[in-house]
Amino acid sequence: MKRFFAPASIGNFCVGFDSLGAAIAPLDGTLLGDVVSVEAAEQDSFACIGPYAAKLPAQAEENLAYQCLVHFREHVAANMPGVKLTLEKRLPIGSGLGSSACSVVATFAALNAFAQTQLSQTQMIELMADFEGKVSGARHYDNITPCYLGGLQLTAELVPDRALSLPSDDNWRLVVAYPGFALNTAAARAVLPHQLATHDAVEFAQRLSTFTLLMAQQQFDKAVTLMKDEIAEPARAPLIKGFAEARQSLPELGALNVSISGAGPTLFALCASEEDAQRCQLWLQQNYLNEQGFSHICRIDPQGTREIKEGE
């Protein structure tokens, strides 16, 4: 059996719309993400389990993970023996934490290992991006690539091997808070501006390029001052109940930056210490989450998708 875990991720990472993403790992060791197992069987079968399985289609043919299996068999490993594929869905749908990316990445990673197909990094990321596009309507890399490779990744088709890894501050703590309600990714994209004024486009390019260069030079404090989203956040903030209040309140508790994770409604607060993160988490628990919500204090996960043992 091959059993793979794919971590949650923060798309856009505030300053890098559709181009920058970070894999995250809770400090308490919780596996925040999806798990896929593949084992030999007489014929292909599929099961979906886990706390959020009921939110997915009941028919296997409508599940992304199963669709990945069908595609992999037809286009990559036609001679692969029959398998039992099991998706353990641990992330809520429409959370802004790369839920669909987790399912897709974990599935292809497990199948690639099981079939010993040894696909290249670019081949794997392209396979994954194709299926992420089925959910979001276009091929976005900013959840796929960090989920697969770990770390903070600058990612796009024009980037060599689809990814450039950026260093990050080991002291950073990211409070991620899922409020407990879903926000459809396609709907969140529908409210985005269809075009930018020349001034806004130039400023976005300047901000992202300067941020990535400062991060590469490990000038983290200066880089944080550039973390501002003037493309997606103004359009999406009204869709997320409580975000405006959090955006105003959390900096007073020590947050260096507060922004939307991916398409939302999860937000993340970037903090310089665990003490600041704990204050921000407490506020979010009291003011942002409903009974279905959750929050974690995280670090950036350097590992990304990896094989795990049964029972983890």
Helices and strands as residue ranges (DSSP letters): E 2-7, E 9-11, E 20-26, E 33-40, E 45-49, G 53-55, G 60-62, H 64-75, E 83-88, H 99-115, H 121-136, H 144-149, E 152-154, G 160-162, E 164-166, E 173-178, H 185-190, H 198-216, H 220-224, H 233-236, G 237-239, H 243-249, G 250-253, E 255-260, E 267-271, H 274-287, E 294-300, E 306-307
